Amino acid sequence: MNQADLWQKACEKIPGGVNSPVRAFGGVGGTPIFISRSQGPFIYDLDDREYIDLVLSFGPMILGHNPLVVKEALEKQIQKGLSFGACTGAEVLLADRILSMVQGMDLVRLVNSGTEATMSAVRVARGYTRRDKIVKFKGCYHGHGDSFLIQAGSGALTHGVPSSLGVTAGVAKDTLVASYNHLEEVDVLFEKHSHEIAAVIVEPVAGNMGVVTPAPGFLEGLRRLCDASGAVLIFDEVMTGFRLARGGAAELFGIKPDMMTLGKIVGGGLPLAAYAGRREIMEMVSPLGGVYQAGTLSGNPMATAAGLAQLDLLEQQKPWAELALHGSRLAQALRDAAAAARVAIQVNQIGSMITVFFTDKPVVDTETAMAANASTFARFFHAMLERGIYLPPSQYESAFISTMHNDSILNKITEKAAEVFSLLGK
């Protein structure tokens, strides 16, 4: 099938034609492209057209596409078996590797998706504290669990859905919402509900309203409030874990959460995620404690093989400083190119995460992110796509670079962006 026929068939068989909403190009318009293969920093569509990929499967491909070490691990495992529903040595090795890289986590449970990890972490926090309410932040996306779809980010922002049908009033009642980077709002919530709040869950670096970094004192303030009230501080590092630093954003900012959720990079491109925490919290999880969570394919041999191979290579290469340098260089080059074309942009960047906002005001929270010109971003997206650069198809997603995005690749991205900014500036 060609692209058009495949999209028509997809729309007939799959809701909206996609299995995850952001793939529908709802935030930028037009018809999605179908990808047939990938290698290094490139993806290729059904017509074998090459694109420099800045989506990287929305984050997992920190080593680029199809890294040899991961492919070899999968080829070796496929000869042994796909899934056993029983314990394997790789589960233990991956758990050990995770705990050796992140700081302050004593036990870890492997699951299949970031959503499963965050849902489970909140349940464990509620079981540990014997409290019901959680605090989350506008525009932060923690997967599609009911509690998280109250003023969520990512696709919910793209499609103009601040909540979701099917979320009950009871769930909404137990979900307290504050604005990201506005500690004063969290202070108010704790003043009113201090002994009812089980957990605060936060993206330490927001990546689902576009990249928004924490204001000075924001994460420290959350830590202080949780310490004072006995609430559990959960860092959702599904996106930032193993990407911003060896130990993720927690290491980068020097803040120790009580629990951490991990995904994307930890699975090496396969469905795998994890939640980890302090021993006394994690010992609440069945079969040790009364918080039940299970999964037939949790820690399955294929995903653990891929994840372990990727994390092992990251430990050997330690690429985080170089990735941050490349990210900073790309961000500044985009700013310079836009300024030369007299196009107002903000480029929010940290490490290998980056978002271009079309606005002349700093983007520091959900409101300022949503005030950016999304229609101009859509024009930017399609013009870049025509020039062989594949960006996230939403203003409210982070772009990523990998260890395969070398100087030549970064220069080409900048060159094409300069062409597009010139068109937008006319």
C-alpha positions as a Markdown table, in Angstrom:
| # | Residue | x | y | z |
|---|---|---|---|---|
| 1 | Met | 0.0 | 0.0 | 0.0 |
| 2 | Asn | 1.1 | 3.6 | -0.6 |
| 3 | Gln | 0.9 | 6.3 | 2.1 |
| 4 | Ala | -2.6 | 7.5 | 1.2 |
| 5 | Asp | -4.1 | 4.0 | 1.0 |
| 6 | Leu | -2.6 | 2.9 | 4.2 |
| 7 | Trp | -3.9 | 6.0 | 6.0 |
| 8 | Gln | -7.4 | 5.3 | 4.7 |
| 9 | Lys | -7.3 | 1.7 | 5.8 |
| 10 | Ala | -5.9 | 2.8 | 9.2 |
| 11 | Cys | -8.8 | 5.2 | 9.7 |
| 12 | Glu | -11.3 | 2.4 | 8.9 |
| 13 | Lys | -9.8 | 0.0 | 11.4 |
| 14 | Ile | -8.2 | 2.0 | 14.2 |
| 15 | Pro | -9.8 | 4.9 | 16.2 |
| 16 | Gly | -8.5 | 8.1 | 14.5 |
| 17 | Gly | -6.2 | 5.9 | 12.4 |
| 18 | Val | -3.6 | 5.8 | 15.2 |
| 19 | Asn | -2.7 | 3.9 | 18.3 |
| 20 | Ser | -1.5 | 7.0 | 20.2 |
| 21 | Pro | -3.2 | 10.4 | 19.6 |
| 22 | Val | -0.1 | 12.5 | 18.9 |
| 23 | Arg | 0.7 | 10.4 | 15.8 |
| 24 | Ala | -2.5 | 11.7 | 14.2 |
| 25 | Phe | -0.9 | 15.1 | 13.4 |
| 26 | Gly | -3.8 | 16.7 | 15.1 |
| 27 | Gly | -1.5 | 19.5 | 16.4 |
| 28 | Val | -0.1 | 20.4 | 13.0 |
| 29 | Gly | -2.6 | 19.2 | 10.5 |
| 30 | Gly | -2.1 | 17.1 | 7.4 |
| 31 | Thr | -1.7 | 13.3 | 7.1 |
| 32 | Pro | 0.8 | 11.3 | 9.1 |
| 33 | Ile | 3.7 | 9.7 | 7.3 |
| 34 | Phe | 4.2 | 5.9 | 7.7 |
| 35 | Ile | 7.7 | 4.8 | 8.7 |
| 36 | Ser | 9.2 | 1.6 | 7.3 |
| 37 | Arg | 12.7 | 1.5 | 8.7 |
| 38 | Ser | 15.3 | 3.4 | 10.6 |
| 39 | Gln | 19.1 | 3.6 | 11.2 |
| 40 | Gly | 21.2 | 5.9 | 13.3 |
| 41 | Pro | 19.8 | 9.4 | 13.2 |
| 42 | Phe | 17.5 | 8.6 | 10.3 |
| 43 | Ile | 14.0 | 7.2 | 9.6 |
| 44 | Tyr | 12.6 | 6.3 | 6.2 |
| 45 | Asp | 9.0 | 6.4 | 5.0 |
| 46 | Leu | 7.2 | 3.9 | 2.8 |
| 47 | Asp | 8.7 | 5.6 | -0.3 |
| 48 | Asp | 12.1 | 5.3 | 1.3 |
| 49 | Arg | 12.5 | 9.0 | 1.8 |
| 50 | Glu | 15.1 | 9.8 | 4.4 |
| 51 | Tyr | 14.4 | 12.1 | 7.4 |
| 52 | Ile | 16.7 | 13.3 | 10.2 |
| 53 | Asp | 14.7 | 12.1 | 13.2 |
| 54 | Leu | 14.3 | 14.4 | 16.2 |
| 55 | Val | 11.5 | 12.3 | 17.7 |
| 56 | Leu | 13.5 | 9.2 | 18.4 |
| 57 | Ser | 10.4 | 7.2 | 19.2 |
| 58 | Phe | 9.6 | 10.1 | 21.7 |
| 59 | Gly | 12.8 | 9.5 | 23.6 |
| 60 | Pro | 14.0 | 5.9 | 23.9 |
| 61 | Met | 16.6 | 6.0 | 21.1 |
| 62 | Ile | 19.3 | 7.8 | 22.9 |
| 63 | Leu | 21.9 | 5.7 | 21.0 |
| 64 | Gly | 20.1 | 6.4 | 17.7 |
| 65 | His | 18.1 | 3.8 | 15.8 |
| 66 | Asn | 19.1 | 0.1 | 15.6 |
| 67 | Pro | 22.3 | 0.3 | 17.8 |
| 68 | Leu | 24.3 | -2.8 | 17.1 |
| 69 | Val | 24.7 | -3.7 | 20.8 |
| 70 | Val | 20.9 | -3.8 | 21.2 |
| 71 | Lys | 20.3 | -5.7 | 18.0 |
| 72 | Glu | 22.8 | -8.3 | 19.0 |
| 73 | Ala | 21.3 | -8.8 | 22.4 |
| 74 | Leu | 17.8 | -9.3 | 20.9 |
| 75 | Glu | 19.1 | -11.7 | 18.3 |
| 76 | Lys | 20.8 | -13.7 | 21.0 |
| 77 | Gln | 17.6 | -13.8 | 23.2 |
| 78 | Ile | 15.3 | -14.6 | 20.3 |
| 79 | Gln | 17.1 | -18.0 | 20.0 |
| 80 | Lys | 16.3 | -18.7 | 23.6 |
| 81 | Gly | 12.7 | -17.7 | 23.8 |
| 82 | Leu | 10.3 | -14.7 | 23.8 |
| 83 | Ser | 8.5 | -15.0 | 27.1 |
| 84 | Phe | 8.3 | -17.5 | 29.9 |
| 85 | Gly | 6.0 | -16.1 | 32.6 |
| 86 | Ala | 8.7 | -17.1 | 35.0 |
| 87 | Cys | 11.8 | -15.5 | 36.6 |
| 88 | Thr | 14.9 | -14.9 | 34.5 |
| 89 | Gly | 18.4 | -13.8 | 35.2 |
| 90 | Ala | 18.1 | -10.7 | 33.0 |
| 91 | Glu | 15.4 | -9.3 | 35.2 |
| 92 | Val | 17.8 | -9.3 | 38.1 |
| 93 | Leu | 20.7 | -7.9 | 36.1 |
| 94 | Leu | 18.5 | -5.1 | 34.8 |
| 95 | Ala | 17.2 | -4.2 | 38.2 |
| 96 | Asp | 20.7 | -4.2 | 39.6 |
| 97 | Arg | 21.8 | -1.9 | 36.7 |
| 98 | Ile | 19.0 | 0.5 | 37.2 |
| 99 | Leu | 19.6 | 0.8 | 41.0 |
| 100 | Ser | 23.3 | 1.3 | 40.4 |
| 101 | Met | 22.6 | 4.3 | 38.1 |
| 102 | Val | 19.8 | 6.2 | 39.9 |
| 103 | Gln | 20.4 | 7.7 | 43.4 |
| 104 | Gly | 18.7 | 6.8 | 46.6 |
| 105 | Met | 16.4 | 4.0 | 45.2 |
| 106 | Asp | 16.6 | 0.7 | 47.1 |
| 107 | Leu | 14.1 | -1.5 | 45.2 |
| 108 | Val | 12.7 | -1.5 | 41.7 |
| 109 | Arg | 9.8 | -3.3 | 40.0 |
| 110 | Leu | 9.7 | -3.7 | 36.2 |
| 111 | Val | 6.5 | -3.1 | 34.3 |
| 112 | Asn | 5.6 | -2.6 | 30.6 |
| 113 | Ser | 4.8 | 1.1 | 30.1 |
| 114 | Gly | 5.3 | 4.5 | 31.6 |
| 115 | Thr | 1.6 | 4.7 | 32.4 |
| 116 | Glu | 1.8 | 1.4 | 34.3 |
| 117 | Ala | 4.8 | 2.7 | 36.2 |
| 118 | Thr | 3.2 | 6.0 | 37.3 |
| 119 | Met | -0.2 | 4.4 | 38.1 |
| 120 | Ser | 1.6 | 1.8 | 40.2 |
| 121 | Ala | 3.8 | 4.4 | 42.0 |
| 122 | Val | 0.8 | 6.4 | 43.0 |
| 123 | Arg | -1.0 | 3.3 | 44.3 |
| 124 | Val | 2.0 | 2.3 | 46.3 |
| 125 | Ala | 2.3 | 5.8 | 47.8 |
| 126 | Arg | -1.3 | 5.7 | 48.8 |
| 127 | Gly | -0.9 | 2.3 | 50.4 |
| 128 | Tyr | 2.2 | 3.5 | 52.2 |
| 129 | Thr | 0.7 | 6.7 | 53.6 |
| 130 | Arg | -2.9 | 5.4 | 54.0 |
| 131 | Arg | -4.0 | 8.7 | 52.3 |
| 132 | Asp | -6.0 | 9.3 | 49.1 |
| 133 | Lys | -5.2 | 12.6 | 47.5 |
| 134 | Ile | -2.3 | 13.3 | 45.1 |
| 135 | Val | -0.9 | 16.6 | 43.7 |
| 136 | Lys | -0.1 | 16.9 | 40.1 |
| 137 | Phe | 0.7 | 19.8 | 37.8 |
| 138 | Lys | -1.1 | 21.4 | 34.8 |
| 139 | Gly | 0.5 | 20.2 | 31.6 |
| 140 | Cys | 2.5 | 17.4 | 33.1 |
| 141 | Tyr | 1.7 | 14.1 | 31.5 |
| 142 | His | 2.1 | 10.9 | 33.4 |
| 143 | Gly | 0.4 | 8.5 | 31.1 |
| 144 | His | -3.3 | 7.8 | 30.6 |
| 145 | Gly | -4.2 | 6.7 | 34.1 |
| 146 | Asp | -7.5 | 8.2 | 35.4 |
| 147 | Ser | -5.8 | 10.3 | 38.1 |
| 148 | Phe | -3.4 | 11.9 | 35.5 |
| 149 | Leu | -5.9 | 13.0 | 33.0 |
| 150 | Ile | -7.0 | 16.1 | 35.0 |
| 151 | Gln | -5.5 | 19.0 | 33.1 |
| 152 | Ala | -2.9 | 16.8 | 31.5 |
| 153 | Gly | -0.2 | 17.6 | 29.0 |
| 154 | Ser | 1.1 | 16.0 | 25.8 |
| 155 | Gly | -1.7 | 14.9 | 23.4 |
| 156 | Ala | -4.3 | 16.2 | 25.8 |
| 157 | Leu | -3.0 | 19.7 | 25.2 |
| 158 | Thr | -2.5 | 19.2 | 21.5 |
| 159 | His | -6.1 | 18.1 | 21.1 |
| 160 | Gly | -7.6 | 20.6 | 23.4 |
| 161 | Val | -8.7 | 18.1 | 26.0 |
| 162 | Pro | -7.7 | 19.2 | 29.5 |
| 163 | Ser | -9.4 | 16.1 | 30.9 |
| 164 | Ser | -11.0 | 13.0 | 29.6 |
| 165 | Leu | -14.4 | 11.5 | 29.4 |
| 166 | Gly | -14.6 | 8.3 | 31.6 |
| 167 | Val | -12.7 | 9.9 | 34.5 |
| 168 | Thr | -15.0 | 9.7 | 37.5 |
| 169 | Ala | -15.9 | 12.5 | 39.9 |
| 170 | Gly | -14.4 | 10.5 | 42.7 |
| 171 | Val | -11.0 | 10.3 | 40.9 |
| 172 | Ala | -11.1 | 14.0 | 40.2 |
| 173 | Lys | -11.9 | 14.8 | 43.8 |
| 174 | Asp | -8.7 | 13.1 | 44.9 |
| 175 | Thr | -6.6 | 14.8 | 42.4 |
| 176 | Leu | -5.3 | 18.3 | 43.4 |
| 177 | Val | -3.8 | 20.4 | 40.6 |
| 178 | Ala | -1.3 | 23.2 | 40.7 |
| 179 | Ser | 0.6 | 25.1 | 38.1 |
| 180 | Tyr | 4.1 | 23.8 | 37.2 |
| 181 | Asn | 6.8 | 26.2 | 38.6 |
| 182 | His | 4.3 | 27.9 | 40.9 |
| 183 | Leu | 5.3 | 26.7 | 44.3 |
| 184 | Glu | 2.9 | 29.1 | 46.0 |
| 185 | Glu | 0.0 | 27.1 | 44.6 |
| 186 | Val | 1.4 | 23.9 | 46.1 |
| 187 | Asp | 1.8 | 25.7 | 49.4 |
| 188 | Val | -1.9 | 26.5 | 49.4 |
| 189 | Leu | -2.9 | 22.9 | 48.7 |
| 190 | Phe | -0.7 | 21.6 | 51.5 |
| 191 | Glu | -2.2 | 24.1 | 53.9 |
| 192 | Lys | -5.7 | 22.8 | 53.1 |
| 193 | His | -4.9 | 19.1 | 52.7 |
| 194 | Ser | -1.6 | 18.4 | 54.4 |
| 195 | His | -2.7 | 15.2 | 56.1 |
| 196 | Glu | -4.7 | 13.9 | 53.1 |
| 197 | Ile | -2.0 | 14.1 | 50.5 |
| 198 | Ala | -0.4 | 10.8 | 49.7 |
| 199 | Ala | 2.0 | 12.0 | 47.0 |
| 200 | Val | 3.2 | 14.7 | 44.8 |
| 201 | Ile | 4.0 | 13.5 | 41.3 |
| 202 | Val | 5.9 | 15.8 | 38.9 |
| 203 | Glu | 8.0 | 15.7 | 35.8 |
| 204 | Pro | 11.2 | 17.3 | 37.3 |
| 205 | Val | 11.7 | 18.7 | 33.8 |
| 206 | Ala | 8.4 | 19.0 | 32.0 |
| 207 | Gly | 8.5 | 17.5 | 28.6 |
| 208 | Asn | 4.8 | 17.3 | 27.8 |
| 209 | Met | 4.0 | 21.0 | 27.4 |
| 210 | Gly | 7.2 | 21.2 | 25.4 |
| 211 | Val | 10.4 | 21.4 | 27.4 |
| 212 | Val | 10.0 | 23.5 | 30.5 |
| 213 | Thr | 12.7 | 23.5 | 33.1 |
| 214 | Pro | 12.1 | 23.8 | 36.8 |
| 215 | Ala | 12.4 | 27.3 | 38.3 |
| 216 | Pro | 15.1 | 27.8 | 41.0 |
| 217 | Gly | 13.7 | 26.5 | 44.3 |
| 218 | Phe | 10.7 | 24.7 | 42.8 |
| 219 | Leu | 11.8 | 21.1 | 43.2 |
| 220 | Glu | 13.5 | 22.0 | 46.5 |
| 221 | Gly | 10.2 | 23.4 | 47.7 |
| 222 | Leu | 8.3 | 20.2 | 46.7 |
| 223 | Arg | 10.9 | 18.2 | 48.7 |
| 224 | Arg | 10.4 | 20.5 | 51.7 |
| 225 | Leu | 6.6 | 20.3 | 51.6 |
| 226 | Cys | 6.6 | 16.5 | 51.3 |
| 227 | Asp | 9.1 | 16.1 | 54.2 |
| 228 | Ala | 6.9 | 18.3 | 56.4 |
| 229 | Ser | 3.7 | 16.5 | 55.7 |
| 230 | Gly | 4.9 | 12.9 | 55.2 |
| 231 | Ala | 3.7 | 12.8 | 51.6 |
| 232 | Val | 5.7 | 10.8 | 49.0 |
| 233 | Leu | 7.6 | 12.8 | 46.4 |
| 234 | Ile | 7.5 | 11.0 | 43.0 |
| 235 | Phe | 9.7 | 12.1 | 40.1 |
| 236 | Asp | 8.2 | 11.0 | 36.8 |
| 237 | Glu | 11.5 | 10.4 | 34.9 |
| 238 | Val | 10.0 | 8.3 | 32.2 |
| 239 | Met | 11.3 | 10.9 | 29.8 |
| 240 | Thr | 14.3 | 12.3 | 31.6 |
| 241 | Gly | 15.6 | 9.1 | 33.2 |
| 242 | Phe | 19.1 | 8.1 | 31.8 |
| 243 | Arg | 18.8 | 11.0 | 29.3 |
| 244 | Leu | 19.7 | 14.2 | 31.2 |
| 245 | Ala | 22.3 | 12.4 | 33.3 |
| 246 | Arg | 23.4 | 9.0 | 34.5 |
| 247 | Gly | 20.8 | 9.3 | 37.3 |
| 248 | Gly | 18.4 | 11.4 | 35.4 |
| 249 | Ala | 17.0 | 14.8 | 36.5 |
| 250 | Ala | 17.3 | 13.8 | 40.2 |
| 251 | Glu | 21.0 | 13.6 | 39.8 |
| 252 | Leu | 21.2 | 16.7 | 37.6 |
| 253 | Phe | 19.4 | 18.9 | 40.2 |
| 254 | Gly | 20.6 | 17.2 | 43.3 |
| 255 | Ile | 17.1 | 16.5 | 44.6 |
| 256 | Lys | 16.3 | 13.0 | 46.1 |
| 257 | Pro | 12.7 | 11.9 | 45.5 |
| 258 | Asp | 11.1 | 9.1 | 47.5 |
| 259 | Met | 10.0 | 7.3 | 44.3 |
| 260 | Met | 11.0 | 7.5 | 40.7 |
| 261 | Thr | 9.3 | 6.2 | 37.5 |
| 262 | Leu | 11.4 | 5.2 | 34.5 |
| 263 | Gly | 10.6 | 4.3 | 30.9 |
| 264 | Lys | 11.6 | 4.9 | 27.3 |
| 265 | Ile | 15.4 | 4.6 | 27.5 |
| 266 | Val | 15.3 | 1.8 | 30.1 |
| 267 | Gly | 13.7 | -0.5 | 27.6 |
| 268 | Gly | 16.1 | 0.0 | 24.7 |
| 269 | Gly | 13.2 | 0.7 | 22.3 |
| 270 | Leu | 11.0 | -2.2 | 23.6 |
| 271 | Pro | 8.0 | -1.8 | 25.9 |
| 272 | Leu | 9.5 | -1.7 | 29.4 |
| 273 | Ala | 9.3 | 0.7 | 32.3 |
| 274 | Ala | 9.9 | 0.6 | 36.0 |
| 275 | Tyr | 9.1 | 2.2 | 39.3 |
| 276 | Ala | 11.6 | 2.4 | 42.2 |
| 277 | Gly | 11.7 | 3.8 | 45.6 |
| 278 | Arg | 12.9 | 3.7 | 49.2 |
| 279 | Arg | 12.9 | 0.3 | 50.8 |
| 280 | Glu | 10.1 | 0.9 | 53.3 |
| 281 | Ile | 7.9 | 2.2 | 50.5 |
| 282 | Met | 8.6 | -0.5 | 48.0 |
| 283 | Glu | 8.1 | -3.2 | 50.6 |
| 284 | Met | 4.4 | -2.3 | 50.4 |
| 285 | Val | 4.3 | -4.0 | 47.0 |
| 286 | Ser | 2.9 | -7.6 | 46.7 |
| 287 | Pro | 4.1 | -10.2 | 47.6 |
| 288 | Leu | 5.9 | -8.4 | 50.4 |
| 289 | Gly | 3.0 | -6.0 | 51.2 |
| 290 | Gly | -0.6 | -5.3 | 50.6 |
| 291 | Val | -0.4 | -3.2 | 47.4 |
| 292 | Tyr | -1.2 | -5.4 | 44.5 |
| 293 | Gln | 0.4 | -4.9 | 41.1 |
| 294 | Ala | 1.2 | -7.6 | 38.5 |
| 295 | Gly | 1.9 | -8.1 | 34.8 |
| 296 | Thr | 2.2 | -11.2 | 32.5 |
| 297 | Leu | 4.9 | -9.6 | 30.4 |
| 298 | Ser | 6.6 | -7.5 | 33.1 |
| 299 | Gly | 10.3 | -8.0 | 32.8 |
| 300 | Asn | 10.0 | -10.2 | 29.7 |
| 301 | Pro | 13.2 | -11.5 | 28.3 |
| 302 | Met | 13.2 | -9.5 | 25.0 |
| 303 | Ala | 12.7 | -6.1 | 26.7 |
| 304 | Thr | 15.1 | -6.8 | 29.5 |
| 305 | Ala | 17.8 | -7.9 | 27.0 |
| 306 | Ala | 17.3 | -4.7 | 25.0 |
| 307 | Gly | 17.2 | -2.4 | 28.1 |
| 308 | Leu | 20.2 | -4.0 | 29.7 |
| 309 | Ala | 22.3 | -3.7 | 26.5 |
| 310 | Gln | 21.4 | -0.1 | 26.1 |
| 311 | Leu | 22.1 | 0.8 | 29.8 |
| 312 | Asp | 25.4 | -1.1 | 29.8 |
| 313 | Leu | 26.6 | 0.8 | 26.7 |
| 314 | Leu | 25.5 | 4.1 | 28.2 |
| 315 | Glu | 27.6 | 3.3 | 31.3 |
| 316 | Gln | 30.6 | 2.6 | 29.1 |
| 317 | Gln | 30.2 | 5.7 | 26.9 |
| 318 | Lys | 28.9 | 8.2 | 29.5 |
| 319 | Pro | 27.6 | 10.5 | 26.7 |
| 320 | Trp | 25.6 | 12.9 | 28.8 |
| 321 | Ala | 28.0 | 15.9 | 28.8 |
| 322 | Glu | 28.5 | 15.6 | 25.0 |
| 323 | Leu | 24.8 | 15.3 | 24.4 |
| 324 | Ala | 24.2 | 18.4 | 26.5 |
| 325 | Leu | 26.9 | 20.3 | 24.5 |
| 326 | His | 25.3 | 19.3 | 21.2 |
| 327 | Gly | 21.8 | 20.2 | 22.5 |
| 328 | Ser | 23.1 | 23.7 | 23.7 |
| 329 | Arg | 24.8 | 24.2 | 20.4 |
| 330 | Leu | 21.7 | 23.3 | 18.4 |
| 331 | Ala | 19.5 | 25.5 | 20.5 |
| 332 | Gln | 21.7 | 28.6 | 20.1 |
| 333 | Ala | 22.0 | 28.0 | 16.3 |
| 334 | Leu | 18.2 | 27.9 | 16.1 |
| 335 | Arg | 18.0 | 31.2 | 18.1 |
| 336 | Asp | 20.6 | 32.8 | 15.9 |
| 337 | Ala | 18.9 | 31.7 | 12.6 |
| 338 | Ala | 15.5 | 32.9 | 13.8 |
| 339 | Ala | 16.9 | 36.3 | 14.9 |
| 340 | Ala | 18.5 | 36.7 | 11.5 |
| 341 | Ala | 15.1 | 36.2 | 9.9 |
| 342 | Arg | 13.4 | 38.4 | 12.4 |
| 343 | Val | 11.2 | 35.6 | 13.7 |
| 344 | Ala | 10.4 | 35.6 | 17.4 |
| 345 | Ile | 11.1 | 32.3 | 19.1 |
| 346 | Gln | 12.0 | 30.8 | 22.4 |
| 347 | Val | 14.2 | 27.7 | 22.4 |
| 348 | Asn | 13.8 | 25.8 | 25.6 |
| 349 | Gln | 16.6 | 23.2 | 26.0 |
| 350 | Ile | 18.2 | 21.0 | 28.6 |
| 351 | Gly | 20.7 | 18.3 | 27.8 |
| 352 | Ser | 19.4 | 16.5 | 24.7 |
| 353 | Met | 15.8 | 17.7 | 25.0 |
| 354 | Ile | 14.7 | 20.8 | 23.0 |
| 355 | Thr | 11.5 | 22.6 | 22.0 |
| 356 | Val | 11.0 | 25.6 | 19.7 |
| 357 | Phe | 8.2 | 27.9 | 20.8 |
| 358 | Phe | 7.0 | 30.7 | 18.5 |
| 359 | Thr | 6.6 | 33.5 | 21.0 |
| 360 | Asp | 8.6 | 36.5 | 22.2 |
| 361 | Lys | 8.0 | 35.7 | 25.9 |
| 362 | Pro | 9.9 | 33.1 | 28.0 |
| 363 | Val | 8.0 | 29.8 | 28.3 |
| 364 | Val | 8.0 | 28.8 | 32.0 |
| 365 | Asp | 4.7 | 27.1 | 32.6 |
| 366 | Thr | 1.6 | 25.7 | 30.9 |
| 367 | Glu | 0.0 | 29.2 | 30.3 |
| 368 | Thr | 3.1 | 30.6 | 28.6 |
| 369 | Ala | 3.5 | 27.4 | 26.6 |
| 370 | Met | -0.1 | 27.5 | 25.3 |
| 371 | Ala | 0.3 | 31.2 | 24.5 |
| 372 | Ala | 2.9 | 30.4 | 21.9 |
| 373 | Asn | 1.7 | 30.4 | 18.3 |
| 374 | Ala | 0.8 | 26.8 | 17.6 |
| 375 | Ser | -0.3 | 27.6 | 14.0 |
| 376 | Thr | 3.2 | 29.0 | 13.2 |
| 377 | Phe | 4.7 | 25.9 | 14.7 |
| 378 | Ala | 2.5 | 23.8 | 12.4 |
| 379 | Arg | 3.9 | 25.7 | 9.4 |
| 380 | Phe | 7.4 | 25.2 | 10.7 |
| 381 | Phe | 6.8 | 21.5 | 11.2 |
| 382 | His | 5.6 | 20.9 | 7.7 |
| 383 | Ala | 8.3 | 23.1 | 6.1 |
| 384 | Met | 10.9 | 21.1 | 8.0 |
| 385 | Leu | 9.3 | 17.8 | 7.1 |
| 386 | Glu | 9.5 | 18.8 | 3.4 |
| 387 | Arg | 13.2 | 19.4 | 3.9 |
| 388 | Gly | 13.8 | 16.0 | 5.5 |
| 389 | Ile | 13.7 | 17.0 | 9.2 |
| 390 | Tyr | 11.2 | 15.0 | 11.3 |
| 391 | Leu | 10.0 | 17.0 | 14.4 |
| 392 | Pro | 7.4 | 15.9 | 17.0 |
| 393 | Pro | 4.0 | 16.7 | 15.4 |
| 394 | Ser | 2.9 | 18.8 | 18.3 |
| 395 | Gln | 4.0 | 22.1 | 19.8 |
| 396 | Tyr | 3.7 | 20.4 | 23.2 |
| 397 | Glu | 6.3 | 17.6 | 22.8 |
| 398 | Ser | 10.0 | 17.6 | 23.3 |
| 399 | Ala | 12.4 | 16.9 | 20.4 |
| 400 | Phe | 15.4 | 14.7 | 21.2 |
| 401 | Ile | 18.9 | 14.2 | 19.9 |
| 402 | Ser | 21.0 | 11.0 | 20.1 |
| 403 | Thr | 24.6 | 10.1 | 20.2 |
| 404 | Met | 24.3 | 9.6 | 16.4 |
| 405 | His | 23.4 | 13.3 | 15.8 |
| 406 | Asn | 26.9 | 14.5 | 15.0 |
| 407 | Asp | 28.1 | 17.9 | 13.9 |
| 408 | Ser | 27.2 | 17.3 | 10.3 |
| 409 | Ile | 23.6 | 16.3 | 11.2 |
| 410 | Leu | 23.2 | 19.3 | 13.6 |
| 411 | Asn | 24.5 | 21.6 | 10.9 |
| 412 | Lys | 22.0 | 20.3 | 8.4 |
| 413 | Ile | 19.1 | 20.8 | 10.9 |
| 414 | Thr | 20.3 | 24.4 | 11.4 |
| 415 | Glu | 20.6 | 25.0 | 7.7 |
| 416 | Lys | 17.1 | 23.8 | 7.0 |
| 417 | Ala | 15.7 | 25.7 | 9.9 |
| 418 | Ala | 17.3 | 28.9 | 8.7 |
| 419 | Glu | 15.5 | 28.4 | 5.3 |
| 420 | Val | 12.2 | 27.9 | 7.0 |
| 421 | Phe | 12.6 | 30.9 | 9.4 |
| 422 | Ser | 13.3 | 33.0 | 6.3 |
| 423 | Leu | 10.0 | 31.9 | 4.8 |
| 424 | Leu | 8.2 | 32.5 | 8.1 |
| 425 | Gly | 9.7 | 36.0 | 8.4 |
| 426 | Lys | 8.3 | 37.3 | 5.1 |
